[in-house]
Amino acid sequence: MSIKAHHVGIGMTSQRTRERLIQRLKEEGIRDPRVLEAIRQTPRHIFIEEALASRAYEDTALPIGHGQTISQPYIVARMTELIIDEGACQCVLEIGTGCGYQTAILSTLFDKVNTVERIKPLLEGARRRFAEMSLRNIRPRLTDGGEGWPSHAPFDAIIATAAPEEIPEGLLAQLAIGGRLVIPVGKEGSQVLARIVRESETRYVREDIEKVSFVPMLSGVK
Ligand code: SAH
């Protein structure tokens, strides 16, 4: 991935805070070197407003406007670990672009990244950042992604960064054989992160990973 110099020119202090974040993620159990490297390479401070930028490398979620948040680095790392495979990573769908941080991480690990967002100003901000960072393998779209993006299916991996109360059928149908879906599910206050692997045409295996707290998946575009 190429990151333009002005994004990297944030001084040694920031480099050190970034290294501390990587250290912390390791302590929290993130093991995959590809994921740790993607996080190390991706400047999180450009995805949040300037007033909060000094907190960019804390392991915490932060507000991005419109009642939404940038996910906590730990959860971004964990979910990314859960959808990348041993083999070649090809095509991924993300539901809930938000500010685009998770998308940027995915763009270093997958050949093609499809991402959908229902709030127009958030998607526009994300698009601008992808262009500034010269991330050319991302296809962003303003749409309700609750039922995925059928015309671009099947996907080797699907990641949802907003929580529906139940797993949408459409997402299961859009997984390639061997494909992985990682999604927070449940009502606010009692969500669990689920990983579903499509083992064959008809066989899906679900594993519940840990308790999580995500914004709800909503319908419609605004
Ligand atoms: N991926 C982001 C997380 C953004 S928060 C990150 O890296 O930090 C989740 C996002 O999901 C919000 O921006 C919200 O608007 C969006 N969202 C919620 N329901 C959606 C839906 N049905 N379709 C598309 N996006 C949705």
Residues whose N, C-alpha, C, O or C-beta is under 5 A from the ligand:
A	BS01	SAH	Q68 T69 I70 S71 I95 G96 T97 G98 C99 G100 Y101 Q102 T103 V116 E117 R118 I119 T143 D144 G145 G146 T161 A162 P216 M217 L218 S219
